[in-house]
Amino acid sequence: MAKSKLETAELVSETQETLESQPIIMAEATETVIYIGASFKGVTTGTVLKDGKLIPALENAALAIPAMRELIVPVSKLVEARKQLQNTDSALSRCYEMTRNYTKGE
């Protein structure tokens, strides 16, 4: 079911607060990372990015939805990140939902 703009705004606000209170999985600049968010034009779930360098389609999407960057995780943290995605109350899961809503228009 589609969320209203108010519900989406509330979800974004809650997610930002949660992200501030939880440790964020960050990659070293030279570490290989993987995108674990929803697929959209030019990017699929599981896209591997060597040296942490984003491809243009993912960079543009991350500018539109900053939470998308949370779904770019070091390969070394992939198992932990997937566990967080399974927990619907986790910040990472909320980020995934925001990207899924963003990508529906693609």
Biopython code that builds the backbone (N, CA, C, O; Angstrom):
import numpy as np
from Bio.PDB.StructureBuilder import StructureBuilder

atoms = [
    (1, "MET", "N", (0.847, -1.172, 0.000)),
    (1, "MET", "CA", (0.000, 0.000, 0.000)),
    (1, "MET", "C", (0.902, 1.247, 0.000)),
    (1, "MET", "O", (1.889, 1.303, 0.733)),
    (2, "ALA", "N", (0.563, 2.217, -0.805)),
    (2, "ALA", "CA", (1.372, 3.438, -0.922)),
    (2, "ALA", "C", (1.244, 4.284, 0.343)),
    (2, "ALA", "O", (0.172, 4.382, 0.938)),
    (3, "LYS", "N", (2.343, 4.879, 0.732)),
    (3, "LYS", "CA", (2.346, 5.739, 1.909)),
    (3, "LYS", "C", (2.064, 7.176, 1.481)),
    (3, "LYS", "O", (2.463, 7.605, 0.399)),
    (4, "SER", "N", (1.379, 7.901, 2.339)),
    (4, "SER", "CA", (1.109, 9.304, 2.060)),
    (4, "SER", "C", (2.397, 10.093, 2.266)),
    (4, "SER", "O", (3.355, 9.589, 2.853)),
    (5, "LYS", "N", (2.414, 11.337, 1.780)),
    (5, "LYS", "CA", (3.594, 12.183, 1.952)),
    (5, "LYS", "C", (3.891, 12.407, 3.430)),
    (5, "LYS", "O", (5.054, 12.459, 3.832)),
    (6, "LEU", "N", (2.840, 12.539, 4.239)),
    (6, "LEU", "CA", (3.028, 12.744, 5.675)),
    (6, "LEU", "C", (3.668, 11.508, 6.309)),
    (6, "LEU", "O", (4.595, 11.625, 7.110)),
    (7, "GLU", "N", (3.168, 10.322, 5.947)),
    (7, "GLU", "CA", (3.741, 9.094, 6.495)),
    (7, "GLU", "C", (5.197, 8.945, 6.071)),
    (7, "GLU", "O", (6.038, 8.537, 6.872)),
    (8, "THR", "N", (5.497, 9.270, 4.828)),
    (8, "THR", "CA", (6.863, 9.180, 4.334)),
    (8, "THR", "C", (7.752, 10.170, 5.076)),
    (8, "THR", "O", (8.869, 9.823, 5.459)),
    (9, "ALA", "N", (7.276, 11.400, 5.285)),
    (9, "ALA", "CA", (8.048, 12.411, 6.011)),
    (9, "ALA", "C", (8.313, 11.953, 7.446)),
    (9, "ALA", "O", (9.410, 12.146, 7.970)),
    (10, "GLU", "N", (7.305, 11.346, 8.077)),
    (10, "GLU", "CA", (7.477, 10.846, 9.437)),
    (10, "GLU", "C", (8.502, 9.711, 9.464)),
    (10, "GLU", "O", (9.324, 9.629, 10.376)),
    (11, "LEU", "N", (8.447, 8.840, 8.460)),
    (11, "LEU", "CA", (9.389, 7.734, 8.371)),
    (11, "LEU", "C", (10.805, 8.254, 8.202)),
    (11, "LEU", "O", (11.731, 7.742, 8.832)),
    (12, "VAL", "N", (10.986, 9.258, 7.366)),
    (12, "VAL", "CA", (12.310, 9.861, 7.158)),
    (12, "VAL", "C", (12.818, 10.458, 8.467)),
    (12, "VAL", "O", (13.978, 10.262, 8.829)),
    (13, "SER", "N", (11.959, 11.181, 9.173)),
    (13, "SER", "CA", (12.351, 11.804, 10.431)),
    (13, "SER", "C", (12.748, 10.746, 11.462)),
    (13, "SER", "O", (13.773, 10.883, 12.129)),
    (14, "GLU", "N", (11.943, 9.701, 11.592)),
    (14, "GLU", "CA", (12.242, 8.627, 12.538)),
    (14, "GLU", "C", (13.553, 7.941, 12.181)),
    (14, "GLU", "O", (14.358, 7.624, 13.057)),
    (15, "THR", "N", (13.757, 7.717, 10.899)),
    (15, "THR", "CA", (14.970, 7.033, 10.454)),
    (15, "THR", "C", (16.198, 7.871, 10.737)),
    (15, "THR", "O", (17.218, 7.340, 11.175)),
    (16, "GLN", "N", (16.122, 9.187, 10.492)),
    (16, "GLN", "CA", (17.254, 10.059, 10.767)),
    (16, "GLN", "C", (17.601, 10.033, 12.247)),
    (16, "GLN", "O", (18.776, 9.999, 12.613)),
    (17, "GLU", "N", (16.575, 10.048, 13.104)),
    (17, "GLU", "CA", (16.815, 9.996, 14.542)),
    (17, "GLU", "C", (17.460, 8.668, 14.928)),
    (17, "GLU", "O", (18.380, 8.632, 15.745)),
    (18, "THR", "N", (16.972, 7.579, 14.336)),
    (18, "THR", "CA", (17.517, 6.264, 14.639)),
    (18, "THR", "C", (18.947, 6.144, 14.163)),
    (18, "THR", "O", (19.795, 5.598, 14.869)),
    (19, "LEU", "N", (19.226, 6.655, 12.960)),
    (19, "LEU", "CA", (20.584, 6.584, 12.422)),
    (19, "LEU", "C", (21.567, 7.326, 13.307)),
    (19, "LEU", "O", (22.715, 6.907, 13.454)),
    (20, "GLU", "N", (21.127, 8.416, 13.891)),
    (20, "GLU", "CA", (21.994, 9.197, 14.763)),
    (20, "GLU", "C", (22.313, 8.448, 16.051)),
    (20, "GLU", "O", (23.360, 8.668, 16.661)),
    (21, "SER", "N", (21.399, 7.552, 16.468)),
    (21, "SER", "CA", (21.599, 6.841, 17.729)),
    (21, "SER", "C", (22.257, 5.480, 17.561)),
    (21, "SER", "O", (22.614, 4.847, 18.555)),
    (22, "GLN", "N", (22.427, 5.010, 16.312)),
    (22, "GLN", "CA", (23.032, 3.703, 16.076)),
    (22, "GLN", "C", (24.342, 3.859, 15.325)),
    (22, "GLN", "O", (24.528, 4.811, 14.567)),
    (23, "PRO", "N", (25.254, 2.910, 15.543)),
    (23, "PRO", "CA", (26.492, 2.969, 14.778)),
    (23, "PRO", "C", (26.200, 2.731, 13.303)),
    (23, "PRO", "O", (25.349, 1.916, 12.948)),
    (24, "ILE", "N", (26.913, 3.449, 12.457)),
    (24, "ILE", "CA", (26.714, 3.338, 11.024)),
    (24, "ILE", "C", (27.839, 2.497, 10.450)),
    (24, "ILE", "O", (29.002, 2.674, 10.811)),
    (25, "ILE", "N", (27.494, 1.588, 9.564)),
    (25, "ILE", "CA", (28.494, 0.775, 8.895)),
    (25, "ILE", "C", (29.115, 1.638, 7.809)),
    (25, "ILE", "O", (28.448, 2.023, 6.849)),
    (26, "MET", "N", (30.386, 1.933, 7.967)),
    (26, "MET", "CA", (31.070, 2.769, 6.988)),
    (26, "MET", "C", (32.222, 1.985, 6.370)),
    (26, "MET", "O", (32.813, 1.110, 7.002)),
    (27, "ALA", "N", (32.519, 2.317, 5.140)),
    (27, "ALA", "CA", (33.608, 1.657, 4.440)),
    (27, "ALA", "C", (34.830, 2.564, 4.391)),
    (27, "ALA", "O", (34.714, 3.788, 4.351)),
    (28, "GLU", "N", (35.980, 1.948, 4.395)),
    (28, "GLU", "CA", (37.204, 2.688, 4.123)),
    (28, "GLU", "C", (37.125, 3.122, 2.663)),
    (28, "GLU", "O", (36.451, 2.472, 1.864)),
    (29, "ALA", "N", (37.787, 4.180, 2.313)),
    (29, "ALA", "CA", (37.746, 4.703, 0.948)),
    (29, "ALA", "C", (38.232, 3.677, -0.073)),
    (29, "ALA", "O", (37.808, 3.715, -1.228)),
    (30, "THR", "N", (39.106, 2.770, 0.327)),
    (30, "THR", "CA", (39.657, 1.806, -0.618)),
    (30, "THR", "C", (39.026, 0.427, -0.499)),
    (30, "THR", "O", (39.453, -0.503, -1.183)),
    (31, "GLU", "N", (38.036, 0.278, 0.338)),
    (31, "GLU", "CA", (37.417, -1.032, 0.557)),
    (31, "GLU", "C", (36.327, -1.304, -0.476)),
    (31, "GLU", "O", (35.609, -0.392, -0.887)),
    (32, "THR", "N", (36.209, -2.552, -0.889)),
    (32, "THR", "CA", (35.151, -2.950, -1.800)),
    (32, "THR", "C", (33.832, -2.958, -1.035)),
    (32, "THR", "O", (33.743, -3.511, 0.061)),
    (33, "VAL", "N", (32.818, -2.342, -1.619)),
    (33, "VAL", "CA", (31.503, -2.254, -0.979)),
    (33, "VAL", "C", (30.455, -2.857, -1.905)),
    (33, "VAL", "O", (30.705, -3.093, -3.087)),
    (34, "ILE", "N", (29.285, -3.099, -1.345)),
    (34, "ILE", "CA", (28.183, -3.676, -2.097)),
    (34, "ILE", "C", (26.904, -2.912, -1.770)),
    (34, "ILE", "O", (26.666, -2.552, -0.617)),
    (35, "TYR", "N", (26.085, -2.665, -2.790)),
    (35, "TYR", "CA", (24.806, -1.973, -2.603)),
    (35, "TYR", "C", (23.750, -3.022, -2.301)),
    (35, "TYR", "O", (23.570, -3.962, -3.075)),
    (36, "ILE", "N", (23.043, -2.870, -1.173)),
    (36, "ILE", "CA", (22.050, -3.864, -0.758)),
    (36, "ILE", "C", (20.632, -3.307, -0.762)),
    (36, "ILE", "O", (19.724, -3.911, -0.191)),
    (37, "GLY", "N", (20.439, -2.162, -1.402)),
    (37, "GLY", "CA", (19.109, -1.566, -1.497)),
    (37, "GLY", "C", (18.321, -2.120, -2.674)),
    (37, "GLY", "O", (18.764, -3.045, -3.355)),
    (38, "ALA", "N", (17.154, -1.544, -2.900)),
    (38, "ALA", "CA", (16.281, -1.960, -3.997)),
    (38, "ALA", "C", (16.905, -1.596, -5.345)),
    (38, "ALA", "O", (17.579, -0.574, -5.473)),
    (39, "SER", "N", (16.672, -2.441, -6.339)),
    (39, "SER", "CA", (17.182, -2.183, -7.689)),
    (39, "SER", "C", (16.434, -1.025, -8.325)),
    (39, "SER", "O", (15.253, -0.812, -8.053)),
    (40, "PHE", "N", (17.124, -0.284, -9.169)),
    (40, "PHE", "CA", (16.510, 0.780, -9.956)),
    (40, "PHE", "C", (17.328, 0.951, -11.225)),
    (40, "PHE", "O", (18.364, 0.306, -11.385)),
    (41, "LYS", "N", (16.881, 1.800, -12.115)),
    (41, "LYS", "CA", (17.528, 1.953, -13.415)),
    (41, "LYS", "C", (19.021, 2.252, -13.253)),
    (41, "LYS", "O", (19.407, 3.263, -12.667)),
    (42, "GLY", "N", (19.840, 1.357, -13.778)),
    (42, "GLY", "CA", (21.281, 1.538, -13.732)),
    (42, "GLY", "C", (21.972, 0.872, -12.556)),
    (42, "GLY", "O", (23.199, 0.777, -12.537)),
    (43, "VAL", "N", (21.200, 0.405, -11.564)),
    (43, "VAL", "CA", (21.795, -0.210, -10.364)),
    (43, "VAL", "C", (20.922, -1.383, -9.921)),
    (43, "VAL", "O", (19.701, -1.263, -9.830)),
    (44, "THR", "N", (21.565, -2.513, -9.648)),
    (44, "THR", "CA", (20.819, -3.653, -9.132)),
    (44, "THR", "C", (21.292, -3.974, -7.717)),
    (44, "THR", "O", (22.408, -3.635, -7.325)),
    (45, "THR", "N", (20.430, -4.623, -6.975)),
    (45, "THR", "CA", (20.815, -5.098, -5.651)),
    (45, "THR", "C", (22.017, -6.014, -5.828)),
    (45, "THR", "O", (22.019, -6.893, -6.690)),
    (46, "GLY", "N", (23.020, -5.807, -5.021)),
    (46, "GLY", "CA", (24.210, -6.634, -5.117)),
    (46, "GLY", "C", (25.299, -6.042, -5.994)),
    (46, "GLY", "O", (26.313, -6.695, -6.245)),
    (47, "THR", "N", (25.106, -4.813, -6.464)),
    (47, "THR", "CA", (26.145, -4.157, -7.258)),
    (47, "THR", "C", (27.388, -3.964, -6.390)),
    (47, "THR", "O", (27.320, -3.375, -5.311)),
    (48, "VAL", "N", (28.512, -4.464, -6.871)),
    (48, "VAL", "CA", (29.775, -4.373, -6.142)),
    (48, "VAL", "C", (30.549, -3.175, -6.672)),
    (48, "VAL", "O", (30.666, -2.980, -7.882)),
    (49, "LEU", "N", (31.076, -2.377, -5.751)),
    (49, "LEU", "CA", (31.802, -1.161, -6.103)),
    (49, "LEU", "C", (33.213, -1.249, -5.539)),
    (49, "LEU", "O", (33.415, -1.189, -4.327)),
    (50, "LYS", "N", (34.174, -1.390, -6.423)),
    (50, "LYS", "CA", (35.568, -1.497, -5.984)),
    (50, "LYS", "C", (36.075, -0.149, -5.503)),
    (50, "LYS", "O", (35.726, 0.891, -6.060)),
    (51, "ASP", "N", (36.877, -0.174, -4.494)),
    (51, "ASP", "CA", (37.468, 1.023, -3.887)),
    (51, "ASP", "C", (36.420, 1.987, -3.351)),
    (51, "ASP", "O", (36.730, 3.153, -3.108)),
    (52, "GLY", "N", (35.182, 1.527, -3.160)),
    (52, "GLY", "CA", (34.136, 2.374, -2.601)),
    (52, "GLY", "C", (33.659, 3.474, -3.519)),
    (52, "GLY", "O", (32.927, 4.362, -3.082)),
    (53, "LYS", "N", (34.056, 3.441, -4.790)),
    (53, "LYS", "CA", (33.677, 4.495, -5.736)),
    (53, "LYS", "C", (32.294, 4.215, -6.306)),
    (53, "LYS", "O", (32.044, 3.149, -6.870)),
    (54, "LEU", "N", (31.395, 5.192, -6.149)),
    (54, "LEU", "CA", (30.029, 5.027, -6.624)),
    (54, "LEU", "C", (29.936, 5.270, -8.122)),
    (54, "LEU", "O", (30.628, 6.125, -8.676)),
    (55, "ILE", "N", (29.062, 4.498, -8.767)),
    (55, "ILE", "CA", (28.779, 4.740, -10.177)),
    (55, "ILE", "C", (27.807, 5.912, -10.257)),
    (55, "ILE", "O", (27.094, 6.171, -9.287)),
    (56, "PRO", "N", (27.752, 6.632, -11.382)),
    (56, "PRO", "CA", (26.917, 7.840, -11.475)),
    (56, "PRO", "C", (25.449, 7.629, -11.094)),
    (56, "PRO", "O", (24.876, 8.465, -10.395)),
    (57, "ALA", "N", (24.836, 6.546, -11.530)),
    (57, "ALA", "CA", (23.419, 6.317, -11.209)),
    (57, "ALA", "C", (23.196, 6.209, -9.708)),
    (57, "ALA", "O", (22.211, 6.734, -9.188)),
    (58, "LEU", "N", (24.094, 5.538, -9.013)),
    (58, "LEU", "CA", (23.969, 5.381, -7.561)),
    (58, "LEU", "C", (24.301, 6.679, -6.840)),
    (58, "LEU", "O", (23.670, 7.011, -5.837)),
    (59, "GLU", "N", (25.277, 7.407, -7.336)),
    (59, "GLU", "CA", (25.632, 8.700, -6.742)),
    (59, "GLU", "C", (24.458, 9.674, -6.832)),
    (59, "GLU", "O", (24.142, 10.357, -5.857)),
    (60, "ASN", "N", (23.814, 9.741, -7.993)),
    (60, "ASN", "CA", (22.657, 10.633, -8.172)),
    (60, "ASN", "C", (21.505, 10.234, -7.266)),
    (60, "ASN", "O", (20.856, 11.092, -6.668)),
    (61, "ALA", "N", (21.248, 8.934, -7.162)),
    (61, "ALA", "CA", (20.167, 8.463, -6.296)),
    (61, "ALA", "C", (20.478, 8.767, -4.827)),
    (61, "ALA", "O", (19.583, 9.130, -4.064)),
    (62, "ALA", "N", (21.738, 8.620, -4.434)),
    (62, "ALA", "CA", (22.139, 8.897, -3.047)),
    (62, "ALA", "C", (22.024, 10.383, -2.728)),
    (62, "ALA", "O", (21.791, 10.757, -1.579)),
    (63, "LEU", "N", (22.184, 11.223, -3.735)),
    (63, "LEU", "CA", (21.975, 12.656, -3.515)),
    (63, "LEU", "C", (20.496, 12.950, -3.281)),
    (63, "LEU", "O", (20.149, 13.803, -2.463)),
    (64, "ALA", "N", (19.632, 12.244, -3.999)),
    (64, "ALA", "CA", (18.185, 12.431, -3.837)),
    (64, "ALA", "C", (17.692, 11.836, -2.527)),
    (64, "ALA", "O", (16.825, 12.417, -1.873)),
    (65, "ILE", "N", (18.226, 10.696, -2.138)),
    (65, "ILE", "CA", (17.833, 10.009, -0.905)),
    (65, "ILE", "C", (19.110, 9.673, -0.131)),
    (65, "ILE", "O", (19.698, 8.615, -0.355)),
    (66, "PRO", "N", (19.543, 10.541, 0.763)),
    (66, "PRO", "CA", (20.783, 10.292, 1.504)),
    (66, "PRO", "C", (20.803, 8.956, 2.256)),
    (66, "PRO", "O", (21.872, 8.380, 2.460)),
    (67, "ALA", "N", (19.649, 8.468, 2.662)),
    (67, "ALA", "CA", (19.582, 7.189, 3.380)),
    (67, "ALA", "C", (20.091, 6.038, 2.518)),
    (67, "ALA", "O", (20.457, 4.984, 3.038)),
    (68, "MET", "N", (20.116, 6.238, 1.210)),
    (68, "MET", "CA", (20.590, 5.198, 0.305)),
    (68, "MET", "C", (22.058, 4.863, 0.572)),
    (68, "MET", "O", (22.479, 3.727, 0.356)),
    (69, "ARG", "N", (22.829, 5.826, 1.035)),
    (69, "ARG", "CA", (24.247, 5.590, 1.329)),
    (69, "ARG", "C", (24.420, 4.551, 2.436)),
    (69, "ARG", "O", (25.435, 3.857, 2.488)),
    (70, "GLU", "N", (23.436, 4.448, 3.312)),
    (70, "GLU", "CA", (23.517, 3.464, 4.396)),
    (70, "GLU", "C", (23.442, 2.040, 3.858)),
    (70, "GLU", "O", (23.835, 1.089, 4.534)),
    (71, "LEU", "N", (22.931, 1.901, 2.631)),
    (71, "LEU", "CA", (22.775, 0.585, 2.022)),
    (71, "LEU", "C", (23.966, 0.216, 1.140)),
    (71, "LEU", "O", (23.923, -0.762, 0.393)),
    (72, "ILE", "N", (25.009, 0.999, 1.237)),
    (72, "ILE", "CA", (26.268, 0.701, 0.564)),
    (72, "ILE", "C", (27.224, 0.290, 1.676)),
    (72, "ILE", "O", (27.758, 1.133, 2.396)),
    (73, "VAL", "N", (27.431, -1.006, 1.805)),
    (73, "VAL", "CA", (28.164, -1.533, 2.957)),
    (73, "VAL", "C", (29.440, -2.254, 2.520)),
    (73, "VAL", "O", (29.509, -2.796, 1.416)),
    (74, "PRO", "N", (30.435, -2.255, 3.383)),
    (74, "PRO", "CA", (31.647, -3.018, 3.078)),
    (74, "PRO", "C", (31.299, -4.498, 2.936)),
    (74, "PRO", "O", (30.459, -5.015, 3.672)),
    (75, "VAL", "N", (31.931, -5.162, 2.009)),
    (75, "VAL", "CA", (31.679, -6.589, 1.829)),
    (75, "VAL", "C", (31.941, -7.330, 3.141)),
    (75, "VAL", "O", (31.265, -8.314, 3.444)),
    (76, "SER", "N", (32.900, -6.870, 3.904)),
    (76, "SER", "CA", (33.226, -7.512, 5.182)),
    (76, "SER", "C", (32.099, -7.398, 6.210)),
    (76, "SER", "O", (32.076, -8.157, 7.179)),
    (77, "LYS", "N", (31.172, -6.471, 6.018)),
    (77, "LYS", "CA", (30.043, -6.269, 6.940)),
    (77, "LYS", "C", (28.719, -6.747, 6.341)),
    (77, "LYS", "O", (27.659, -6.474, 6.903)),
    (78, "LEU", "N", (28.765, -7.446, 5.223)),
    (78, "LEU", "CA", (27.549, -7.838, 4.510)),
    (78, "LEU", "C", (26.627, -8.721, 5.346)),
    (78, "LEU", "O", (25.416, -8.500, 5.365)),
    (79, "VAL", "N", (27.173, -9.701, 6.027)),
    (79, "VAL", "CA", (26.343, -10.612, 6.834)),
    (79, "VAL", "C", (25.600, -9.824, 7.912)),
    (79, "VAL", "O", (24.399, -10.010, 8.109)),
    (80, "GLU", "N", (26.310, -8.957, 8.599)),
    (80, "GLU", "CA", (25.700, -8.125, 9.652)),
    (80, "GLU", "C", (24.597, -7.228, 9.068)),
    (80, "GLU", "O", (23.524, -7.090, 9.656)),
    (81, "ALA", "N", (24.874, -6.629, 7.917)),
    (81, "ALA", "CA", (23.906, -5.737, 7.290)),
    (81, "ALA", "C", (22.652, -6.503, 6.865)),
    (81, "ALA", "O", (21.539, -6.005, 7.037)),
    (82, "ARG", "N", (22.817, -7.694, 6.318)),
    (82, "ARG", "CA", (21.654, -8.496, 5.908)),
    (82, "ARG", "C", (20.792, -8.875, 7.114)),
    (82, "ARG", "O", (19.566, -8.913, 7.013)),
    (83, "LYS", "N", (21.420, -9.149, 8.233)),
    (83, "LYS", "CA", (20.664, -9.440, 9.457)),
    (83, "LYS", "C", (19.852, -8.213, 9.865)),
    (83, "LYS", "O", (18.693, -8.335, 10.262)),
    (84, "GLN", "N", (20.462, -7.033, 9.767)),
    (84, "GLN", "CA", (19.749, -5.807, 10.114)),
    (84, "GLN", "C", (18.567, -5.576, 9.167)),
    (84, "GLN", "O", (17.520, -5.091, 9.594)),
    (85, "LEU", "N", (18.726, -5.914, 7.903)),
    (85, "LEU", "CA", (17.630, -5.743, 6.943)),
    (85, "LEU", "C", (16.431, -6.619, 7.297)),
    (85, "LEU", "O", (15.288, -6.245, 7.033)),
    (86, "GLN", "N", (16.684, -7.768, 7.887)),
    (86, "GLN", "CA", (15.591, -8.669, 8.258)),
    (86, "GLN", "C", (14.780, -8.149, 9.439)),
    (86, "GLN", "O", (13.629, -8.544, 9.622)),
    (87, "ASN", "N", (15.363, -7.280, 10.229)),
    (87, "ASN", "CA", (14.687, -6.682, 11.382)),
    (87, "ASN", "C", (13.965, -5.422, 10.897)),
    (87, "ASN", "O", (14.610, -4.415, 10.604)),
    (88, "THR", "N", (12.633, -5.468, 10.810)),
    (88, "THR", "CA", (11.860, -4.347, 10.262)),
    (88, "THR", "C", (11.959, -3.084, 11.107)),
    (88, "THR", "O", (11.593, -2.005, 10.641)),
    (89, "ASP", "N", (12.444, -3.196, 12.337)),
    (89, "ASP", "CA", (12.589, -2.020, 13.195)),
    (89, "ASP", "C", (13.979, -1.384, 13.093)),
    (89, "ASP", "O", (14.226, -0.343, 13.702)),
    (90, "SER", "N", (14.875, -1.992, 12.337)),
    (90, "SER", "CA", (16.240, -1.458, 12.257)),
    (90, "SER", "C", (16.302, -0.249, 11.331)),
    (90, "SER", "O", (15.484, -0.096, 10.423)),
    (91, "ALA", "N", (17.271, 0.589, 11.575)),
    (91, "ALA", "CA", (17.475, 1.771, 10.731)),
    (91, "ALA", "C", (17.777, 1.364, 9.298)),
    (91, "ALA", "O", (17.312, 2.009, 8.357)),
    (92, "LEU", "N", (18.548, 0.307, 9.126)),
    (92, "LEU", "CA", (18.895, -0.147, 7.786)),
    (92, "LEU", "C", (17.660, -0.614, 7.020)),
    (92, "LEU", "O", (17.534, -0.363, 5.821)),
    (93, "SER", "N", (16.758, -1.287, 7.712)),
    (93, "SER", "CA", (15.513, -1.733, 7.084)),
    (93, "SER", "C", (14.658, -0.540, 6.657)),
    (93, "SER", "O", (14.028, -0.565, 5.600)),
    (94, "ARG", "N", (14.643, 0.485, 7.473)),
    (94, "ARG", "CA", (13.884, 1.696, 7.123)),
    (94, "ARG", "C", (14.507, 2.391, 5.920)),
    (94, "ARG", "O", (13.798, 2.911, 5.059)),
    (95, "CYS", "N", (15.824, 2.396, 5.864)),
    (95, "CYS", "CA", (16.505, 2.971, 4.699)),
    (95, "CYS", "C", (16.134, 2.199, 3.440)),
    (95, "CYS", "O", (15.897, 2.788, 2.385)),
    (96, "TYR", "N", (16.086, 0.888, 3.561)),
    (96, "TYR", "CA", (15.704, 0.056, 2.418)),
    (96, "TYR", "C", (14.298, 0.423, 1.946)),
    (96, "TYR", "O", (14.059, 0.553, 0.745)),
    (97, "GLU", "N", (13.374, 0.588, 2.881)),
    (97, "GLU", "CA", (11.999, 0.951, 2.515)),
    (97, "GLU", "C", (11.952, 2.293, 1.787)),
    (97, "GLU", "O", (11.185, 2.461, 0.840)),
    (98, "MET", "N", (12.765, 3.238, 2.226)),
    (98, "MET", "CA", (12.802, 4.539, 1.546)),
    (98, "MET", "C", (13.319, 4.388, 0.120)),
    (98, "MET", "O", (12.805, 5.028, -0.797)),
    (99, "THR", "N", (14.324, 3.554, -0.071)),
    (99, "THR", "CA", (14.850, 3.361, -1.427)),
    (99, "THR", "C", (13.841, 2.619, -2.277)),
    (99, "THR", "O", (13.713, 2.890, -3.470)),
    (100, "ARG", "N", (13.131, 1.694, -1.680)),
    (100, "ARG", "CA", (12.111, 0.967, -2.444)),
    (100, "ARG", "C", (11.022, 1.898, -2.919)),
    (100, "ARG", "O", (10.560, 1.785, -4.055)),
    (101, "ASN", "N", (10.605, 2.814, -2.073)),
    (101, "ASN", "CA", (9.603, 3.803, -2.470)),
    (101, "ASN", "C", (10.143, 4.713, -3.554)),
    (101, "ASN", "O", (9.408, 5.083, -4.469)),
    (102, "TYR", "N", (11.413, 5.081, -3.471)),
    (102, "TYR", "CA", (12.052, 5.930, -4.468)),
    (102, "TYR", "C", (12.117, 5.233, -5.820)),
    (102, "TYR", "O", (11.880, 5.852, -6.857)),
    (103, "THR", "N", (12.435, 3.956, -5.805)),
    (103, "THR", "CA", (12.654, 3.221, -7.050)),
    (103, "THR", "C", (11.378, 2.758, -7.728)),
    (103, "THR", "O", (11.435, 2.288, -8.864)),
    (104, "LYS", "N", (10.240, 2.871, -7.082)),
    (104, "LYS", "CA", (8.981, 2.451, -7.721)),
    (104, "LYS", "C", (8.686, 3.237, -8.982)),
    (104, "LYS", "O", (8.029, 2.726, -9.889)),
    (105, "GLY", "N", (9.159, 4.467, -9.055)),
    (105, "GLY", "CA", (8.911, 5.302, -10.236)),
    (105, "GLY", "C", (9.822, 4.971, -11.415)),
    (105, "GLY", "O", (9.642, 5.512, -12.506)),
    (106, "GLU", "N", (10.786, 4.101, -11.209)),
    (106, "GLU", "CA", (11.763, 3.779, -12.261)),
    (106, "GLU", "C", (11.184, 2.810, -13.261)),
    (106, "GLU", "O", (11.863, 2.427, -14.214)),
]
sb = StructureBuilder()
sb.init_structure("model")
sb.init_model(0)
sb.init_chain("A")
sb.init_seg("    ")
for serial, (resi, resn, name, xyz) in enumerate(atoms, 1):
    if name == "N":
        sb.init_residue(resn, " ", resi, " ")
    sb.init_atom(name, np.array(xyz, "f"), 0.0, 1.0, " ", f" {name:<3s}", serial, name[0])
structure = sb.get_structure()
